[in-house]
Amino acid sequence: MELSVVILNYNAAPFLRLCLDSVIRATQKITSEIIVADNCSTDDSVQLVREKYPQVTLLPFGSNYGFSKGNNLAVKQARGTYLCILNPDTIVGENVFLNCLAFAKANSNLGFVGTQLIDGSGTFLPESKRHLPTPKVARAKFLGHDDKYYFNEIDKDSRGPVEILVGAFMFCRKKVYQDLGGFDERYFMYGEDIDLSYTALTNNLQNYYLGDALVVHFKGESTVKDKKYLKRFYGAMELFYDKYFKRNLFEKLVVKIAVKILSIKPIKNTQHNPKIKSKILVTNQVNKGLSSFDEVCSMDTLPATSCSNTALYWDINSLLIEDVLHYMKDNPRSFLYRFLSLDRSTAVGSDDKNSQGKIEIF
């Protein structure tokens, strides 16, 4: 078997459904398997996979093991030569895995491969390619100097070696994942992708970013950014520094105080919640509109003028996902974007990287 796609899910059923539909389409030309490991979700995720996706291997856990342990347990069941760790709140294009496989086969000294991630508005997510967050780089980021944190030396649409990739999409040889020990299970959530990316570098492997491969990441869909989130996030960074950077007692004390302060600071509400005034179904199927839409068009007849209160509903049952993702990337925030499930019973989306996601039932 050539590829195992591992999706660790937690309470993201509507998004998981679209993710699986896109992965199934993207693996049609590859001998592959899809593994969904569920971290004891309380929604209908497990039932959804059992009833709608019999071809998917389901691993329902009795507890929430977190990101690292959950993925490690799933990888133990994987049979593919290559492996992709994928978030449930993602949508992949038809050629993403083919491109990653071709690149991996041409590069023997490979650690991990990442792609260009965009959020639900089509906006580029700069964490797709990052520098190693040394204490100096981290301090610069906290002070607002993001140019030191993100890997801006490579254009977002280009390919090249980078230091740190993001756990929403990490592609590698399974043997590399196993030889490196997988994700460090001391990280429950956050920091584990930084840790594993860096572990690859310290083992003389090279991580790469493929800017021409697009993936939508409805960032934060299964994550509530509360005080618990902040504590875990900054606690993970403290663990990372203790593991890789020698520091004296004073430096450790400074970090502990900083983590304590940052983990209890108020969280600004930056969610974008626009009101939809017009709904347009984008489909290539004639006479397949629904009464709940104001207009029906094709990819060739999309509105020429953008409108922040008009939502485009992508009918991925008739559209190429690659075409949709490229349109969103080229037209970020021009419209609101929603993805219809294959049976058109639900639509999901998010309007910025801080939004929890929008779910609409028809």
C-alpha positions, 0 to 999 in steps of 0.5 A: 500500500502506498499511502495512509491518510490519518485523520484525528477527529474530535467533535468536528462531524460536519467538517470531517464529512467534507474532509473525507469526501475530498480525501476519497476523491484525492486518493482515487489513483493511489493505493491507499487507506483512510484511518479516522481516529476519534478522540472520544467525540460527543457529537455524531462523528463515530456514527457518521463514519460507520454509516456513511464511510464503510471504506474508512478504518475507524478507531474510536478511542474511549478517552481523549488522548490529545493530538500526539498520542491519538495520532501515534496510536493511529499510525501504528495501524497504518499500512502505507509506505507514505503517511499523511497526518491530516486535520478533520477541518481541512479540504484537500484538492484532487492532486495534493497527494499525487504532488506530495508523493511525486515530490517525496519520491524525488527527494531521498533526504526528506523529513516532512512535506507541508502545503499552502494552507488557506482559511475559509475566507481564502486567506493564506495562513502564514503558519504553513511555513515557519522558522524555528521558534527559538526563544529570541524568535518567540520574543520577537513574535510576542512583540509583534515582529511576525517576520522573524517567526514566519518563513517569508524567504519563500513566496507562498506560491513557491516550493522550497526547504523550510524549518517548521511545518504545521500539524494540520497537514504533514506528509512523510515516509512512514518509516521517517515518522517511526524512526523519529519516534512520532509526536512527543506525547508530552504535548497534549495539543499544540507544539507537537508539530514544531517539535517533530519538524525540529526533530527531523532537522536535528536528524539531518533530514529536510522539511519542504513546503509546496506552495503550489499544493492547496489545502483549506484549513478551517483553522480552530474549528475543533478548538475553543480559544479559552484560558485552557487553550492559552495555558496549553499553548504556552505550556507547550512552548515551555516544554519545547524550550526545556527540551531543546534549549539549555537555559540557566535558572534565571531564564527558566524563571522568566519563561515560567512567569511569561507563560503564567501571565500570557495564559491568564490574559484576556482573549480578544474577540476577533471573530468575524460574523457577517450577515449573509444577504445573498446566496449563490449556488455554484454548480456545473449541474444544470437545473440542480439549484435549491429553492433556498438560493437566490441565484445559480451560476457555474465556475465560468459565470461567477459574479464579476464584482465582489460582495462581502455579504454574498455567499458562494456555496460550492457544489463539490459534487459537480466542481473540481475542488482544485478549481474552487481552492484556487479561486478562493486563494486568488479572491480572498474575502471577496465573498463568503465561502461555503462548501456543500456536502455531497448530498447537499444536506449541509454547508460549512465554512468559516469567515476568518482564522479565528471563527469557530466555523459556520454550519448550515442545514438544508 
